[in-house]
Amino acid sequence: MEKIKGLIDAPFTPMHHNEDINVEIIPAYAEMLVKNGLRGVFVNGSSGEGYMLTGEERKKIAEAWVKVAPKDFKVIVHVGSCCLRESEELARHAQEIGAWGIGSMAPPFPKIGRIEDLVKYCERIANAAPNLPFYYYHIPAFNGAYFSMLELLKAVDGRIPNFAGIKYTYESLYEYHQCRLYDNGKFDMLHGQDETILAALALGGAQGGIGGTTNYNGRELTGIIEAWNNGDIDVAREKQTFSQDVINVICKYRGNIVAGKRIMKLIGLDLGPNRVPFHNMSDAEEAEMKAQLEKIGFFSRCNKLEI
């Protein structure tokens, strides 16, 4: 299976102010991401509030992204759900509309207690879209699925034919590297933490990743990879440090899903509110955050809407 090179964006779900989804803005959204070096999107995941959307809404979002995706711009659809039958239906739909791939995290409820149960869950979803690569989305902070990913790779190897790899959103760079080395690099290990891209590159061969702050800081994050590939470690370090500075700001305002979505408004693409029970930012918080971003020079380096 093809291995992804470069960064895939985890887009926010655009919403009107009444919390209805807003697919009309997706063409402009996609154009901005392409201009800033992103290689595709991973839709309806955690950044996209996927578990808070109805099945029909998730289908409409996926359809809208597939419709506007230019050549070689990959649309991967997160199909995870607490209802496995819904996940299977969403996987079938993704294949029918021409998505490039699918992915799923472990459900937040019920919590999965054994690797074998996780394999069965992934197997059912992957089998529903056998022609698409399937990625397991490892983000245990969201669902308590603190399993060894190396053991997961061993368990799925030869059992799930279209298992492509893992979106690895966890702090253990050691485990990430061990997974990347498994069977001479058989599986695609997509790095999932924007704050440590450079470390993953340096550790030994990371080539692709899926990020959330790439929505508004993609130029700098893709620049880390470009600088590394060009052998310019000082530039790569500076860009990684700047990207961490951005993350330090959003962490003061409830993280990427809330603060990041509001940053999109500040750079010219109003994607609306987060759905309840997310605690949306107040106007005062927005002003404070904007001032802090200005202090680090964010608006001269970010993914401004210039289309």
Disulfide bonds with the S-S distance in Angstrom:
none
